[in-house]
Amino acid sequence: MAPRSFSSLAVLIVLVAAASTRGASGCPASDRAALLAFRSALSEPYLGIFSSWKGDDCCSRWYGVSCDPSTGRVADISLRGESEDPILARAGRSSGLMSGHISPAICRLDRLTTLILADWKQISEPIPPCLTSLPFLRILDLVGNRLSGPIPADIGRLSRLTVFNVADNQISGRIPASLSALSSLMHLDISNNQISGPIPSDLGKLRMLSRALLARNHISGGIPDSIGHMTRLADLDLAENRLTGEIPASLGSMPVLSSLYLDSNRLSGRIPATLLASRGLGILNLSRNAIEGEIPDVFSTRSYYTALDLSHNRLQGSVPRTLVTAAYVGHLDLSHNHLCGAIPVGSPFDHLEAASFANNDCLCGGPLPACK
């Protein structure tokens, strides 16, 4: 399958953060004290990124800190452990390690719009619940640490939040019901944690959301039908969870959905015809489930799949003949099912290998042995 990288998150963060003007001189003593308390809970022994955190001018001279020039208040804290920042290059490192925890003192910075404390590997303990009291917070990016405990239950209070990224941590508990109240949210990434329980049934209320990445957790229950009504969602990744039930047909009518990963769950039922007939979907992975029935023969000249993986299911019937009419099919995997009959002739079948059709009941024809 194609790599699951959504590099435009960095672009999104830059665009949102740019809305906060910067460059004021000095900062209130209360903000400076809050920053120092925040810094005292962290240890970074290799790069010395906190060596500049001294003196009174925390707005222009403290690394990773910037202020709103109209108020002089701290607006942004941006500290990344993996980046191309010169401070990493000077230290001869491509990444840094920081340990400790996020001090609740950060919540005293009540004009904060951006908090990025990402990819430091060793920052642990729970997310301070008081972060949900920051009324102007728009970017909360804590990816790539060892944070534990739950997502704050009242996360929905952050009405301006556009980016919420806590991927690659050890966060547990359920997805808070209040998450559906984040009406400004554009990017949600909680993947690769230990989150359990169901997806909130009204997640579809997040009408601004363009990416929802929830893979590699312990999420159970069904896929809410409301997700199919999200008109701006382009990327949905629910892979490697414990989801059950059928795939909602509404997912096939989403106007801009381009990648959908549902692999390695416990989904059953049939593949909705609307899903395979989608005109915008370019990556679809339904592998390693318990999906049954025939593959809907609904492909057309507007079908353009860079990757289509239906392997390791219980699919029956024949290989859809309309696949030869598709504008493009790059990677196709129908292996480990119960398909039977002759493989259609022509593109994309003329460039596929036998592995794409292996371990079915009675498929035949190129690239498999000829039909008898």
C-alpha positions in Angstrom: 0.0 0.0 0.0 1.0 3.6 -0.4 2.7 5.2 2.6 0.3 6.8 5.0 2.0 10.2 5.2 0.0 13.4 5.1 2.9 16.0 4.8 0.5 18.9 4.3 -0.1 18.9 8.1 3.1 21.0 8.3 1.7 23.4 5.7 -1.6 23.6 7.6 0.2 24.4 10.9 2.3 27.1 9.2 -0.8 28.7 7.7 -2.7 28.7 10.9 0.2 29.9 13.0 1.0 32.7 10.6 -2.3 34.3 11.6 -0.7 35.1 15.0 1.5 38.1 14.5 4.8 38.1 16.3 7.8 40.0 17.3 6.9 42.1 20.3 9.7 43.1 22.7 9.4 42.0 26.3 6.6 40.2 27.9 4.6 40.5 31.1 6.3 39.1 34.2 3.4 36.7 34.7 4.0 35.2 31.3 7.7 34.9 31.9 7.1 33.2 35.2 4.7 30.7 33.6 7.3 29.9 30.9 10.0 29.3 33.5 7.7 27.0 35.4 6.9 25.2 32.2 10.6 24.9 31.4 11.5 23.6 34.9 9.4 20.5 34.3 11.4 19.5 31.3 14.9 18.3 30.8 16.8 18.6 27.5 20.5 17.8 28.0 21.8 17.6 24.4 20.8 20.7 22.3 20.6 23.4 24.9 17.4 24.8 23.5 16.5 26.4 26.8 19.9 28.2 27.1 18.3 31.3 25.6 15.4 31.3 28.1 16.9 34.0 30.3 16.5 37.7 30.7 13.3 39.7 30.4 12.7 39.7 26.7 11.0 36.3 26.3 9.2 37.5 23.2 12.1 37.8 20.8 15.1 36.2 22.4 13.7 33.0 23.8 14.0 30.0 21.5 10.6 28.8 20.3 8.6 31.5 21.9 6.9 34.4 20.2 4.3 37.0 21.2 1.5 39.1 19.8 3.0 42.6 19.2 -0.4 44.2 19.9 -0.7 42.8 23.4 2.9 41.8 24.2 1.5 38.4 25.5 3.0 35.0 24.7 1.1 33.6 21.7 3.2 30.7 20.4 5.4 28.0 21.8 6.9 25.9 19.1 9.5 23.2 20.1 10.2 20.3 17.8 12.5 17.5 18.5 12.8 16.4 14.9 13.2 19.2 12.3 15.6 20.9 10.1 16.1 23.7 12.6 19.7 25.1 12.7 19.9 24.4 16.4 19.8 20.7 15.6 22.3 21.0 12.8 24.8 22.8 14.9 24.5 20.0 17.5 25.2 17.5 14.8 21.9 15.7 15.4 18.8 15.1 13.4 16.6 14.7 16.5 16.6 15.6 20.2 15.4 14.0 23.4 13.5 15.8 26.0 12.1 14.2 29.2 9.8 15.4 31.9 6.2 16.5 31.7 4.0 19.3 30.6 3.5 21.6 33.6 0.0 22.9 34.3 1.8 26.3 34.5 1.4 26.5 30.7 -2.3 27.2 31.3 -1.4 30.6 32.8 -0.6 31.7 29.3 -4.2 32.6 28.6 -3.4 34.2 25.2 -1.6 31.1 23.8 -2.7 30.2 20.3 -0.1 27.6 19.4 1.5 24.8 21.6 3.9 22.5 19.7 5.9 20.2 21.8 6.5 17.4 19.3 8.8 14.5 18.7 10.8 14.6 21.9 10.3 10.9 22.6 10.5 11.0 26.4 8.0 13.6 27.6 5.5 11.6 29.7 2.6 11.9 32.1 -0.9 13.0 31.1 -1.9 16.0 29.1 -2.8 18.8 31.7 -6.6 19.0 31.7 -6.4 22.8 32.2 -5.2 23.2 28.6 -8.9 23.1 27.6 -9.2 26.5 29.5 -7.1 28.3 26.9 -9.7 30.2 24.9 -7.5 31.2 21.9 -5.7 27.8 21.4 -5.7 26.9 17.7 -2.8 24.4 17.4 -2.1 21.6 19.9 0.6 19.4 18.5 2.1 16.9 21.0 3.0 14.1 18.6 5.8 11.7 19.2 6.2 11.6 23.0 5.3 9.2 25.8 2.2 11.0 27.0 -0.2 8.8 28.9 -3.7 9.1 30.5 -6.8 10.2 28.6 -7.6 13.0 26.2 -9.1 15.7 28.4 -12.8 15.1 28.7 -13.8 18.7 27.9 -11.5 19.1 24.9 -14.6 20.4 23.1 -14.2 23.7 25.0 -11.4 24.7 22.6 -13.8 26.3 20.0 -10.9 27.8 18.0 -8.8 24.6 17.7 -7.9 23.7 14.1 -5.1 21.1 14.7 -5.2 18.4 17.4 -2.3 16.0 17.0 -1.4 13.6 19.8 -0.3 10.7 17.6 2.5 8.3 18.6 2.1 8.5 22.4 0.7 6.1 25.0 -2.7 7.8 25.5 -5.5 5.6 26.7 -9.2 5.9 27.6 -12.0 6.8 25.3 -12.5 9.4 22.6 -14.3 12.2 24.6 -17.9 12.9 23.5 -17.1 16.6 23.5 -14.6 16.1 20.7 -17.5 16.5 18.3 -18.0 20.0 19.5 -14.6 21.2 17.9 -16.4 23.0 15.1 -13.2 24.6 13.8 -11.1 21.4 13.7 -9.4 20.7 10.4 -6.8 18.0 11.3 -7.3 15.3 13.9 -4.6 12.7 14.5 -4.8 10.4 17.5 -3.2 7.4 15.8 -0.8 4.9 17.4 -2.0 5.1 20.9 -4.0 2.9 23.3 -7.4 4.5 22.9 -10.4 2.2 23.3 -14.1 2.4 23.1 -16.3 3.6 20.3 -16.0 6.5 17.8 -18.5 9.2 18.9 -21.7 8.7 16.8 -21.9 12.4 16.0 -18.3 12.8 14.8 -19.8 13.9 11.5 -20.5 17.2 13.2 -16.9 18.2 12.5 -17.8 19.8 9.2 -14.4 21.5 8.8 -12.4 18.4 9.2 -10.1 17.4 6.3 -8.1 14.6 7.9 -9.2 12.1 10.6 -6.4 9.7 11.5 -7.4 7.2 14.3 -5.3 4.1 13.2 -3.5 1.7 15.4 -5.5 1.9 18.6 -8.0 -0.3 20.3 -11.2 1.4 19.0 -14.2 -0.8 18.9 -17.8 -0.7 17.7 -19.1 0.4 14.3 -18.2 3.1 11.9 -20.7 6.0 12.5 -22.8 6.7 9.5 -22.4 10.4 10.3 -18.8 10.3 9.0 -20.2 9.9 5.5 -21.8 13.4 5.7 -18.4 15.2 6.2 -18.1 17.2 3.1 -14.5 18.3 3.6 -12.9 15.1 4.8 -10.2 13.9 2.4 -8.3 11.3 4.4 -9.8 8.8 6.8 -7.6 6.2 8.5 -9.2 3.8 10.9 -6.8 0.9 10.3 -5.6 -1.6 12.9 -8.4 -1.2 15.4 -11.2 -3.5 16.5 -14.1 -2.1 14.5 -17.0 -4.3 13.7 -20.2 -4.2 11.6 -20.7 -3.1 8.1 -19.0 -0.3 6.1 -21.6 2.6 5.8 -22.6 3.1 2.2 -22.5 6.9 2.9 -18.7 6.8 2.8 -19.0 6.3 -1.0 -20.8 9.6 -1.4 -18.2 11.8 0.3 -17.3 14.5 -2.2 -13.6 14.9 -1.5 -12.6 11.6 0.2 -9.3 10.5 -1.5 -7.9 7.9 0.9 -9.7 5.4 3.1 -7.9 2.9 5.3 -10.1 0.4 7.1 -7.7 -2.6 7.0 -7.0 -4.9 10.0 -10.3 -4.6 11.7 -13.2 -7.0 12.2 -15.6 -5.5 9.6 -18.2 -7.7 8.0 -21.0 -7.5 5.5 -20.5 -6.5 1.8 -18.6 -3.8 0.1 -20.9 -0.9 -0.7 -21.2 -0.4 -4.4 -21.1 3.4 -3.8 -17.6 3.0 -2.3 -16.0 1.4 -5.3 -17.8 3.7 -7.7 -16.5 6.8 -5.9 -15.0 9.2 -8.4 -12.5 10.8 -6.0 -11.2 7.8 -4.0 -7.6 7.0 -5.0 -6.5 4.8 -2.1 -8.8 2.2 -0.6 -7.6 -0.5 1.8 -10.2 -2.9 3.2 -7.8 -5.8 3.7 -7.7 -8.2 6.7 -11.4 -8.1 7.6 -14.3 -10.5 7.3 -16.0 -8.8 4.3 -18.0 -11.1 2.2 -20.1 -11.3 -1.0 -19.1 -10.3 -4.5 -17.0 -7.3 -5.4 -19.3 -4.8 -7.0 -18.7 -4.5 -10.7 -19.1 -0.7 -10.8 -15.8 0.7 -12.0 -15.8 3.3 -14.8 -13.6 5.6 -16.8 -13.5 8.0 -13.8 -12.1 5.4 -11.5 -8.5 6.2 -10.6 -6.9 4.0 -8.0 -3.3 4.3 -7.1 -3.9 1.5 -4.6 -6.8 -0.9 -4.1 -6.4 -3.6 -1.5 -9.3 -6.1 -0.8 -7.1 -9.0 0.3 -7.6 -11.3 3.2 -11.3 -11.3 3.3 -14.1 -13.7 2.4 -15.0 -12.3 -1.0 -16.6 -14.6 -3.6 -17.6 -14.4 -7.3 -15.4 -13.2 -10.1 -12.9 -10.4 -10.6 -14.9 -7.3 -11.7 -14.7 -6.9 -15.5 -15.3 -3.2 -15.4 -11.8 -2.8 -13.9 -10.5 -2.7 -17.5 -12.4 0.5 -18.1 -10.8 2.3 -15.1 -8.7 5.3 -16.0 -5.9 3.9 -13.8 -5.3 1.1 -11.3 -1.8 1.0 -9.9 -1.6 -1.5 -7.1 -4.3 -4.1 -6.9 -4.5 -6.9 -4.3 -7.3 -9.4 -4.4 -5.4 -12.3 -2.8 -6.6 -14.6 0.0 -10.3 -14.6 -0.8 -12.7 -17.1 -2.5 -12.7 -15.6 -6.0 -13.2 -17.8 -9.0 -13.2 -17.7 -12.8 -11.1 -16.1 -15.5 -9.1 -12.9 -14.8 -10.1 -10.2 -17.3 -7.7 -9.4 -20.1 -6.2 -5.9 -20.6 -5.1 -3.1 -18.3 -4.6 -3.2 -15.3 -4.3 -6.9 -15.3 -1.4 -6.9 -17.9 1.0 -5.3 -15.4 0.0 -7.1 -12.2 1.8 -10.1 -10.7 0.4 -13.4 -9.6 0.7 -12.4 -6.0 -2.2 -10.0 -6.5 -4.5 -13.0 -7.0 -2.9 -15.7 -4.9 -4.8 -18.0 -2.6 -8.2 -17.8 -4.1 -10.5 -20.7 -4.9 -10.3 -21.1 -8.6 -9.0 -18.0 -10.4 -7.2 -18.6 -13.7 -5.7 -16.7 -16.6 -2.8 -14.3 -16.8 -0.8 -13.7 -14.6 -2.0 -17.0 -13.2 -2.0 -20.3 -15.1 -4.3 -20.5 -18.1 -7.9 -21.5 -17.6 -8.7 -25.0 -18.6 
